[in-house]
Amino acid sequence: MNSQIFLITFVLYIIAMIAFGWWVSRHKRDSGDDFLLGGRSVPLFLTVGTTVATMVGTGSSMGAVGFGYANGWAGALYGLGGAVGILLLAVCFAPVRKLRFMTMSEELAYYVGANRLVRNVVALLIYIACIGWLGAHILGGGLYLSWMAGIDLTTARILVALGFGIYCVVGGYFAVIWTDTIQAVVLFAGFILMAILALIEVGGFSGLTAGMDAGATSFLGIGQIGALPALSLAAVIAIGVLATPSFRQRIYSGKSVKSVRRSFLITGVLYLGFSIIPAIIGMATHALNPGLENSNFAFPFLATEIMPLGLGLLLLVAGLSATMSSASSDAIAGVSTLIRDLYVLATGRTPSARNVVRFSRIALVATIGLALLFALASDNVITYITRMISTILSGLFVSAMLGRFWSRYNWQGAIATLIFASATSLTIIANSDWTAFWGNPSIPAVLVALVAGVFVSLVTPASRVTSAQALAILDQERQRMEQVPEPTLTSAEAPAATR
């Protein structure tokens, strides 16, 4: 009976999100800027809401709770790394809001003279990354729903994909940021309440750690997983935030540089405080039931088997809010790249303003469908996420940092960065001993990519395209997609805004 109630609650929740998303976005879907970036006028409170909801996604909810179940206080590493990432994003990249980029591939191409090859390669990597993130969210949400509603895992994943997919297609980015903001309130309240009640259930912090190995109860679980793997886990999450396209979209869509920076700083502080919550939930679940076959089921077990029914329903909504808010953001980011960059690669031209919304909706359906296929082939959230970040996003992270702060960086260096990052990650993944030593490939991938990017840039000619010229090239292409193009920066303003 309870499983039917959970399933009905899920369906009603999705219907409410779809209706709300349509209502708030009904006047905001006329152009590409409206549908994909919310008209570039998202205010502070919505940027905070959508960023918080995106941060508290599948990894930091189900993944981190499961990691805490198996490794104690190491479950806080995910939140710690994410907080560092969003704070660095505020400091290092909020100023690029002035340049009116639409996608991260535009931004990285701008740093190297608006080079078309770099933009195409980055666009492909970003689209793959968005599908990867989407797959992780569908995977996590499916695990939640399968356990709590008593349905098979494949059906649960399909329902989750349909759920967030419909309100994305109906309302676009404006629907996503409003539903994210509502979901952020729900998930924060649900997770904090769950942690408090779980602590009470196990008899406080002494009961929380009583049944765990000594290493798991050490500082950040370092005694359990090792110092280097702990550092690697925090690093890979920070890299993911700094290089994930959906967080860049928060910058491009924000009302101003000041608004974006303040929202990221607020999010970073909130997320840092939140980081301990999944570890507490995971460890409490271990104390109550140390024999779970799959640690990823720690959260739904606690919600359905230990908590009262009413609270369990709230926690179902909170858990699914965490996964679906992040999924909707990554879906929109992927479609922005598909429409703005890969469409140009395939056709040689940008879509006209009147076609952007229609093409975007078609692309959303296709993108979510591809991500669902990826999700059906995996069952471990943290492994899925860390390997995807190390292989795809490490190179994007290094390219962004070098391009942002080193004017000598060129397109040849950018290509070398991307190739060596992915090659290093795949090499380490293929060697079980190296994987065990590092924990995940993020640190060596970043270091090798950094050396390769600097070396190749120094031995090849410097770019002759100025920052102002690069910006003009990108602006000229983008104007076809926008109803009312805004003026670009002057040649004197452009370099100062980003370097």
C-alpha positions as CSV (number, residue, x, y, z in Angstrom):
1,M,0.0,0.0,0.0
2,N,2.8,2.4,0.9
3,S,4.5,1.9,-2.4
4,Q,1.3,2.9,-4.3
5,I,1.1,6.0,-2.1
6,F,4.7,6.9,-3.0
7,L,4.0,6.4,-6.7
8,I,0.9,8.5,-6.6
9,T,2.8,11.2,-4.8
10,F,5.5,11.2,-7.4
11,V,2.9,11.5,-10.2
12,L,1.1,14.4,-8.5
13,Y,4.4,16.1,-7.8
14,I,5.4,15.9,-11.4
15,I,2.0,17.2,-12.6
16,A,2.4,20.2,-10.2
17,M,5.9,21.0,-11.5
18,I,4.7,20.8,-15.1
19,A,1.8,23.1,-14.4
20,F,3.9,25.5,-12.4
21,G,6.6,25.5,-15.1
22,W,4.1,26.3,-17.8
23,W,2.5,29.1,-15.8
24,V,5.7,31.0,-14.9
25,S,7.1,30.7,-18.4
26,R,4.0,31.3,-20.5
27,H,5.2,34.8,-21.6
28,K,8.9,33.9,-21.8
29,R,9.3,31.6,-24.8
30,D,9.3,33.9,-27.8
31,S,13.1,33.8,-28.7
32,G,16.2,31.7,-28.2
33,D,17.4,34.0,-25.4
34,D,14.1,33.5,-23.6
35,F,13.8,29.8,-24.0
36,L,17.5,28.9,-23.4
37,L,18.7,31.7,-21.1
38,G,15.6,33.2,-19.5
39,G,16.1,36.5,-21.4
40,R,19.5,37.0,-19.7
41,S,17.8,38.8,-16.8
42,V,17.5,36.2,-14.1
43,P,17.5,38.0,-10.7
44,L,19.6,37.1,-7.6
45,F,17.1,35.0,-5.7
46,L,16.3,32.8,-8.7
47,T,20.0,32.4,-9.5
48,V,20.6,31.3,-5.9
49,G,17.6,29.0,-6.0
50,T,18.5,27.3,-9.3
51,T,22.2,27.0,-8.4
52,V,21.5,25.5,-5.0
53,A,19.1,23.0,-6.5
54,T,21.6,22.1,-9.2
55,M,24.4,21.7,-6.7
56,V,22.4,19.4,-4.5
57,G,21.9,16.9,-7.3
58,T,22.2,13.1,-7.6
59,G,25.8,12.9,-6.5
60,S,25.5,15.0,-3.4
61,S,22.2,13.3,-2.4
62,M,22.0,9.6,-3.3
63,G,25.7,9.3,-4.2
64,A,27.1,11.1,-1.2
65,V,24.6,9.3,1.2
66,G,25.7,6.0,-0.2
67,F,29.3,6.9,0.1
68,G,28.8,8.0,3.7
69,Y,27.0,4.7,4.3
70,A,30.1,2.8,3.1
71,N,32.9,5.2,4.2
72,G,31.6,7.4,7.0
73,W,32.6,11.0,7.1
74,A,34.1,10.7,3.6
75,G,30.5,11.3,2.5
76,A,31.1,15.0,3.2
77,L,33.9,15.2,0.6
78,Y,31.4,15.6,-2.2
79,G,29.9,18.7,-0.6
80,L,33.3,20.1,0.3
81,G,34.5,19.8,-3.3
82,G,31.4,21.3,-4.7
83,A,31.5,24.3,-2.3
84,V,35.1,25.0,-3.3
85,G,34.1,24.7,-7.0
86,I,31.2,27.2,-6.8
87,L,33.2,29.7,-4.8
88,L,36.1,29.6,-7.3
89,L,33.5,30.0,-10.1
90,A,32.3,33.1,-8.4
91,V,35.7,34.6,-8.1
92,C,37.2,33.5,-11.5
93,F,34.4,33.5,-14.0
94,A,31.5,35.7,-12.9
95,P,32.9,38.6,-15.0
96,V,32.3,36.7,-18.3
97,R,28.6,37.6,-17.9
98,K,29.6,40.9,-19.6
99,L,30.5,39.2,-22.8
100,R,27.0,37.7,-23.4
101,F,28.1,34.2,-24.2
102,M,25.4,31.6,-24.9
103,T,27.4,28.4,-24.4
104,M,30.6,27.4,-22.7
105,S,32.0,26.4,-26.1
106,E,31.7,30.0,-27.2
107,E,33.6,31.1,-24.1
108,L,36.5,28.7,-24.5
109,A,36.7,29.5,-28.2
110,Y,36.8,33.2,-27.4
111,Y,39.9,32.7,-25.3
112,V,41.8,31.3,-28.3
113,G,40.7,33.8,-31.0
114,A,37.2,32.3,-31.6
115,N,38.9,29.3,-33.3
116,R,36.3,27.2,-35.0
117,L,38.1,23.9,-34.4
118,V,38.3,24.4,-30.7
119,R,34.7,25.5,-30.6
120,N,33.5,22.4,-32.4
121,V,35.6,20.0,-30.3
122,V,34.5,21.7,-27.1
123,A,30.9,21.6,-28.2
124,L,31.0,17.9,-28.8
125,L,32.7,17.3,-25.4
126,I,30.2,19.5,-23.6
127,Y,27.2,17.8,-25.2
128,I,28.6,14.4,-24.2
129,A,29.2,15.8,-20.7
130,C,25.6,17.0,-20.5
131,I,24.3,13.6,-21.6
132,G,26.6,12.1,-19.0
133,W,25.2,14.3,-16.2
134,L,21.7,13.7,-17.3
135,G,22.3,9.9,-17.3
136,A,23.6,10.2,-13.7
137,H,20.5,12.1,-12.6
138,I,18.2,9.6,-14.3
139,L,20.1,6.8,-12.7
140,G,19.9,8.3,-9.2
141,G,16.3,9.3,-9.5
142,G,15.4,5.9,-10.8
143,L,17.0,4.3,-7.9
144,Y,15.0,6.5,-5.5
145,L,11.7,5.8,-7.2
146,S,12.3,2.1,-7.8
147,W,12.9,1.4,-4.1
148,M,10.2,3.8,-2.7
149,A,7.4,3.0,-5.2
150,G,8.1,-0.7,-5.6
151,I,8.5,-0.7,-9.4
152,D,11.2,-2.1,-11.5
153,L,14.3,0.0,-12.1
154,T,13.9,0.5,-15.9
155,T,10.3,1.8,-15.5
156,A,11.4,4.1,-12.7
157,R,14.2,5.6,-14.8
158,I,11.8,6.1,-17.7
159,L,9.3,7.9,-15.4
160,V,12.0,10.2,-14.0
161,A,13.2,11.1,-17.5
162,L,9.6,11.8,-18.6
163,G,8.9,13.8,-15.5
164,F,11.6,16.5,-15.8
165,G,11.6,16.2,-19.6
166,I,8.1,17.4,-20.0
167,Y,8.4,20.6,-17.9
168,C,11.7,21.4,-19.7
169,V,10.1,21.0,-23.1
170,V,7.0,23.0,-22.1
171,G,8.6,26.0,-20.4
172,G,12.3,26.1,-21.3
173,Y,15.0,27.7,-19.1
174,F,12.6,30.0,-17.2
175,A,10.5,27.0,-16.1
176,V,13.7,25.3,-15.0
177,I,14.9,28.1,-12.8
178,W,11.5,28.6,-11.1
179,T,10.9,24.9,-10.5
180,D,14.5,24.6,-9.3
181,T,14.0,27.3,-6.8
182,I,10.9,25.6,-5.4
183,Q,12.7,22.3,-5.3
184,A,15.7,23.9,-3.5
185,V,13.5,24.8,-0.6
186,V,11.9,21.3,-0.5
187,L,15.2,19.4,-0.7
188,F,17.0,21.5,1.9
189,A,14.1,21.2,4.3
190,G,13.7,17.5,3.6
191,F,17.4,16.6,3.9
192,I,18.0,18.6,7.1
193,L,14.9,17.2,8.8
194,M,15.9,13.7,7.8
195,A,19.4,14.1,9.2
196,I,18.0,15.4,12.5
197,L,15.5,12.5,12.9
198,A,18.2,10.0,11.8
199,L,20.5,11.2,14.6
200,I,17.7,10.9,17.1
201,E,16.9,7.4,15.8
202,V,20.5,6.1,16.4
203,G,21.0,7.9,19.7
204,G,23.1,10.9,18.7
205,F,26.6,11.1,17.3
206,S,27.8,8.3,19.6
207,G,25.3,5.9,18.0
208,L,26.1,7.3,14.6
209,T,29.7,6.0,14.7
210,A,29.3,3.0,17.0
211,G,29.0,0.4,14.3
212,M,31.5,1.8,11.8
213,D,35.2,1.1,11.3
214,A,37.6,3.5,13.0
215,G,38.8,4.7,9.6
216,A,35.3,5.7,8.5
217,T,34.9,7.8,11.6
218,S,38.2,9.6,11.1
219,F,38.4,13.2,9.8
220,L,36.7,13.1,6.4
221,G,37.0,9.4,6.4
222,I,40.7,9.6,5.3
223,G,41.5,6.6,7.5
224,Q,39.0,4.6,5.5
225,I,39.7,5.6,1.9
226,G,43.2,7.2,2.1
227,A,44.4,10.8,1.8
228,L,45.1,10.9,-1.9
229,P,41.7,9.3,-2.9
230,A,40.0,11.7,-0.5
231,L,41.7,14.6,-2.2
232,S,40.9,13.2,-5.6
233,L,37.2,12.9,-4.8
234,A,36.9,16.5,-3.5
235,A,39.0,17.7,-6.5
236,V,36.9,15.9,-9.1
237,I,33.7,17.4,-7.8
238,A,35.3,20.9,-7.7
239,I,36.5,20.4,-11.3
240,G,33.0,19.2,-12.3
241,V,31.4,22.4,-11.0
242,L,34.0,24.6,-12.6
243,A,33.6,22.9,-16.0
244,T,30.0,21.8,-16.0
245,P,28.0,23.7,-18.7
246,S,24.9,24.2,-16.5
247,F,26.8,26.3,-14.0
248,R,28.1,28.4,-16.9
249,Q,24.6,29.0,-18.0
250,R,23.9,30.5,-14.6
251,I,26.6,33.1,-15.4
252,Y,25.4,33.8,-18.9
253,S,21.7,34.1,-17.8
254,G,22.3,36.2,-14.7
255,K,21.1,39.8,-14.5
256,S,24.6,41.2,-13.9
257,V,28.1,40.3,-12.9
258,K,27.4,41.4,-9.3
259,S,24.2,39.3,-9.1
260,V,26.0,36.2,-10.4
261,R,28.9,36.6,-8.1
262,R,26.7,37.2,-5.0
263,S,24.5,34.2,-5.8
264,F,27.5,31.9,-6.2
265,L,29.0,33.1,-2.9
266,I,25.7,32.5,-1.1
267,T,25.4,29.1,-2.7
268,G,28.9,28.1,-1.8
269,V,28.4,29.0,1.9
270,L,25.0,27.1,2.0
271,Y,26.5,24.1,0.2
272,L,29.5,24.0,2.6
273,G,27.1,23.8,5.5
274,F,25.0,21.1,3.7
275,S,28.0,18.9,3.0
276,I,27.8,17.1,6.3
277,I,24.1,16.2,5.9
278,P,24.5,13.3,3.4
279,A,27.3,11.8,5.6
280,I,25.1,11.9,8.7
281,I,22.2,10.3,6.8
282,G,24.5,7.6,5.3
283,M,26.2,6.7,8.6
284,A,22.8,6.6,10.4
285,T,21.5,4.2,7.9
286,H,24.6,2.0,8.3
287,A,23.9,2.0,12.1
288,L,20.3,0.9,11.5
289,N,21.0,-1.6,8.7
290,P,24.6,-2.4,8.0
291,G,23.7,-5.2,5.5
292,L,22.4,-3.3,2.5
293,E,23.5,-4.9,-0.8
294,N,23.8,-1.6,-2.6
295,S,24.9,1.5,-0.6
296,N,23.0,3.7,-3.1
297,F,19.8,2.5,-1.5
298,A,20.8,4.0,1.9
299,F,18.6,7.1,1.4
300,P,15.4,5.4,0.2
301,F,15.8,2.7,2.9
302,L,15.9,5.2,5.6
303,A,13.0,7.2,4.1
304,T,10.7,4.2,3.6
305,E,11.6,1.7,6.3
306,I,12.5,4.0,9.3
307,M,10.7,7.3,8.9
308,P,6.9,7.7,9.3
309,L,4.9,7.6,6.1
310,G,4.2,11.4,6.0
311,L,7.8,12.2,6.4
312,G,8.7,9.5,3.9
313,L,6.5,11.2,1.3
314,L,8.3,14.5,1.9
315,L,11.7,12.8,1.6
316,L,10.6,11.2,-1.6
317,V,9.9,14.6,-3.0
318,A,13.1,16.0,-1.6
319,G,15.2,13.3,-3.1
320,L,13.6,13.5,-6.5
321,S,13.8,17.3,-6.3
322,A,17.6,16.9,-5.9
323,T,17.9,14.7,-9.0
324,M,15.4,16.3,-11.2
325,S,16.4,20.0,-10.6
326,S,19.9,19.1,-11.6
327,A,18.7,17.0,-14.6
328,S,16.6,19.8,-16.0
329,S,19.5,22.3,-15.8
330,D,21.9,19.9,-17.6
331,A,19.2,19.2,-20.2
332,I,18.9,22.9,-21.1
333,A,22.7,23.4,-21.1
334,G,23.1,20.4,-23.5
335,V,20.4,21.7,-25.8
336,S,21.9,25.2,-25.8
337,T,25.2,23.7,-27.1
338,L,23.4,21.6,-29.6
339,I,21.4,24.5,-31.1
340,R,24.1,27.2,-30.8
341,D,27.2,25.2,-31.8
342,L,26.5,21.7,-33.1
343,Y,23.7,22.9,-35.4
344,V,26.2,25.3,-37.0
345,L,28.8,22.5,-37.3
346,A,26.3,20.3,-39.1
347,T,24.6,22.9,-41.3
348,G,27.1,25.7,-41.6
349,R,24.7,28.3,-40.3
350,T,22.8,29.3,-37.1
351,P,19.1,28.7,-36.8
352,S,16.9,31.7,-37.3
353,A,15.2,33.2,-34.2
354,R,11.7,31.9,-35.3
355,N,13.0,28.3,-35.3
356,V,15.1,28.3,-32.2
357,V,12.3,27.4,-29.7
358,R,10.9,24.6,-32.0
359,F,14.3,23.1,-32.6
360,S,15.2,23.4,-28.9
361,R,12.1,21.3,-27.9
362,I,13.0,18.6,-30.5
363,A,16.6,18.6,-29.2
364,L,15.4,18.3,-25.6
365,V,13.5,15.1,-26.4
366,A,16.5,13.6,-28.3
367,T,19.0,14.6,-25.6
368,I,17.0,13.2,-22.7
369,G,16.4,10.0,-24.7
370,L,20.1,9.5,-25.2
371,A,20.8,10.1,-21.6
372,L,18.2,7.6,-20.6
373,L,20.0,5.0,-22.7
374,F,23.3,5.7,-20.8
375,A,21.5,5.5,-17.5
376,L,20.0,2.1,-18.3
377,A,23.6,0.7,-18.6
378,S,25.0,1.7,-15.2
379,D,24.1,1.2,-11.5
380,N,26.8,3.1,-9.5
381,V,26.3,6.8,-9.2
382,I,29.6,8.0,-7.8
383,T,31.7,5.8,-10.1
384,Y,29.7,7.0,-13.1
385,I,30.1,10.7,-12.2
386,T,33.8,10.7,-11.2
387,R,34.8,8.8,-14.4
388,M,32.7,11.0,-16.6
389,I,34.1,14.2,-15.0
390,S,37.8,13.0,-15.2
391,T,37.5,11.9,-18.8
392,I,35.5,14.8,-20.3
393,L,35.5,17.8,-18.0
394,S,39.2,17.8,-16.8
395,G,40.4,19.2,-20.1
396,L,37.6,21.7,-20.2
397,F,38.5,22.9,-16.7
398,V,42.2,23.4,-17.7
399,S,41.3,25.1,-21.0
400,A,39.0,27.5,-19.1
401,M,41.6,28.4,-16.5
402,L,44.5,28.9,-19.0
403,G,42.3,30.8,-21.4
404,R,40.9,33.1,-18.7
405,F,44.2,34.0,-17.1
406,W,47.0,33.4,-19.7
407,S,46.9,35.5,-22.8
408,R,49.5,33.3,-24.6
409,Y,47.2,30.3,-24.7
410,N,46.3,29.4,-28.3
411,W,44.1,27.0,-30.2
412,Q,46.8,24.4,-30.6
413,G,47.4,24.4,-26.8
414,A,43.6,24.1,-26.2
415,I,43.4,21.0,-28.5
416,A,46.4,19.5,-26.8
417,T,44.8,20.1,-23.4
418,L,41.6,18.4,-24.3
419,I,43.4,15.4,-25.9
420,F,45.9,14.8,-23.1
421,A,43.3,15.1,-20.3
422,S,41.0,12.5,-21.8
423,A,43.9,10.2,-22.7
424,T,45.3,10.4,-19.2
425,S,42.0,9.7,-17.6
426,L,41.2,6.7,-19.8
427,T,44.7,5.3,-19.2
428,I,44.3,5.4,-15.5
429,I,40.8,3.9,-15.6
430,A,42.1,1.0,-17.6
431,N,44.8,0.3,-14.9
432,S,43.2,-1.0,-11.7
433,D,46.3,-0.4,-9.6
434,W,46.6,3.2,-10.8
435,T,42.9,3.8,-10.1
436,A,43.2,2.4,-6.6
437,F,46.2,4.6,-6.0
438,W,44.6,7.9,-7.2
439,G,41.0,7.1,-6.3
440,N,39.9,8.6,-9.6
441,P,41.9,10.1,-12.5
442,S,41.1,13.8,-12.0
443,I,44.4,15.0,-10.5
444,P,46.7,13.3,-13.0
445,A,44.4,14.3,-15.9
446,V,44.5,17.9,-14.9
447,L,48.3,18.0,-14.3
448,V,49.1,16.3,-17.6
449,A,46.6,18.5,-19.5
450,L,48.1,21.7,-17.9
451,V,51.6,20.7,-18.9
452,A,50.5,19.8,-22.5
453,G,48.5,23.0,-22.9
454,V,51.3,25.3,-21.8
455,F,54.1,23.4,-23.7
456,V,52.2,23.3,-27.0
457,S,51.1,27.0,-26.7
458,L,54.7,28.0,-26.2
459,V,56.1,26.1,-29.2
460,T,53.4,27.2,-31.6
461,P,52.6,30.7,-32.9
462,A,50.6,33.1,-30.7
463,S,47.1,33.9,-31.9
464,R,46.8,37.0,-34.0
465,V,43.1,37.5,-33.3
466,T,42.5,40.1,-30.5
467,S,39.9,39.7,-27.8
468,A,37.7,42.3,-29.4
469,Q,37.9,40.6,-32.8
470,A,37.1,37.2,-31.3
471,L,34.1,38.7,-29.5
472,A,32.8,40.4,-32.7
473,I,33.0,37.1,-34.5
474,L,30.9,35.3,-31.9
475,D,28.4,38.2,-31.6
476,Q,27.8,38.3,-35.3
477,E,26.9,34.6,-35.4
478,R,24.7,34.8,-32.4
479,Q,22.6,37.8,-33.5
480,R,20.7,35.6,-36.0
481,M,19.3,33.6,-33.0
482,E,18.2,36.6,-31.0
483,Q,15.2,38.8,-31.5
484,V,16.7,42.0,-30.2
485,P,20.6,41.9,-30.2
486,E,22.2,43.9,-27.5
487,P,25.3,46.1,-28.2
488,T,28.7,44.4,-27.8
489,L,31.6,45.7,-25.8
490,T,34.1,48.1,-27.3
491,S,37.6,46.9,-28.1
492,A,38.8,48.7,-25.0
493,E,36.3,47.0,-22.7
494,A,36.5,43.5,-23.9
495,P,40.0,42.5,-22.7
496,A,39.5,44.2,-19.4
497,A,36.3,42.3,-18.8
498,T,37.9,38.9,-18.9
499,R,41.6,39.2,-18.2
